[in-house]
């Protein structure tokens, strides 16, 4: 127990301090939390072992909280206003990076399963990072901002389905057309069934919970609902994160959503940094510094950026700034980390490939804020804290901010 307590103290303090430092220099807090994990891990200080059972369990809960928050953030009805453009950007933004990543891996002589994990890590955009930066630049409510959010949500959904397929392949399922179709069918079927049935059951249940005049009831009940659907998804043969995401989709439409987000975000500020730091702690700096890892990482960065920027130009009928859309789709953030962590934990990839994926995640996340500022020719606002807010962007990009001056956008 004393070792666990020491690891938690070091992880939480280090992750929060370096996360705050990252925000100070205009970067998402997730970058600081990853660096904290690298420093605390076996490559440097040896204070954080990501394979320790308690740390691993807390990190897994952090992943479920992240996916639950992404679901809460997702308004399926609002996607209809930009549905065509967003769907086009999302599909191209998944297919093109995946195909390019597969080609890169096979061209370098990688086996199929590690190549599959590396290519899959390129598919999904970080909703939290994109939403935060676009909001700070004052373009979140413009047509381009709505397309980016819609596309990021859709490619997260597609990415989760791909992750479910990859997980099945890693677990030993046959790489056949029927096997892939069955895994996709189970994942999508579970989400649809959960949204349809949950949309009828959840509202009256949470209306009753909201009437219980006792502090601290709503958040734990909502989290229990997410964990229950995660368990059901695993029982159905899908991934637990599919269930947590579906729970968020169900509860998005409830009147208590804002209160649920705030309550769950409070828990997320504890478990999500543990997940990010544990991913960083799994980095082997010696493997990361190898020629193979650096070459693969550089190529993944190149095709990752190229694929998403090209996807911004895919909706031919859209008249807005397509380069802005493409650049905003670049950051991989938390979703790429989930792919990398799954691949390493299952033994599907080694330290060199894991390091290469980490390079891709770090670079695409790091370059997006300044690149978006350059594309929009706007000043990012001077921020200040707003108490009581919450959501996926708070957990990934840092504590929610509000502008004290308006940016100038040409």
Buried (B, 14 or more C-beta within 10 A) or exposed (E): EEEBEEBBEBBBEBBBEBBEBBBEEEBBBBBBBBBBBBBBBBBBEEBBBBEBEBBBEBBBBBBBBBBBBBBBBBBBEEBEEBEBBBBBBBBBBBBBBBBBBBBBBEEBEBEEBBBBBBBBBBBBBBBBBBBBBBBBBBBBEBBBBBBBBBBBBBBBBBBBBBBBBBBBBBEEBEEEEEBBEBBBEBBBEBBEEBBEEBBEEBBEEBEEBBEEEEEEBBBEBBBEBBBEBBEBBBEBBBBBBBBBBBBBBBBBBBEBBBBBBBBBBEBBBBBBBBBBBBBBBBBBEEBBEBEBBBBBBBBBBBBBBBBBBBBBBBBEEBEBBBBBBBBBBBBBBBBBBBBBBBBBBBEBBBBBBBBBBBBBBBBBBBBBBEBBBEBBEBBBBEBEEEEEBBBBBBBBBBBBBEBEEEBEEE
